[in-house]
Amino acid sequence: MGRLALASFLAGAATPAAAASTQVLLSQDRPVVVSSTESSVFPAGAAVDGDQNSRWSSAFSDPQWLQVDLGSAREVRCPAVTRRSPPAESRPPGGHR
């Protein structure tokens, strides 16, 4: 099972060039609900805090999910989730989580 570092929901212009200058991180510091949390060290809020060095980590089972309340209906053009693999020393022998 991977680690989610940041859930990004970006609203922006219709063209890639315009979007680069007008993107807004809609998910930052918004209410978030997750299926599970590995521990208090990796809380759900870390998935939407805008900090690439923090992360939410789920329990080590499938399925896992994350839900962000954007506050109102929004047009989302570039949903992005950054997934981190656990360090090799924490993986089960012969596989990934």
Order of alpha helices (4+ residues) and beta strands (2+ residues): beta-alpha-beta-beta-beta-beta
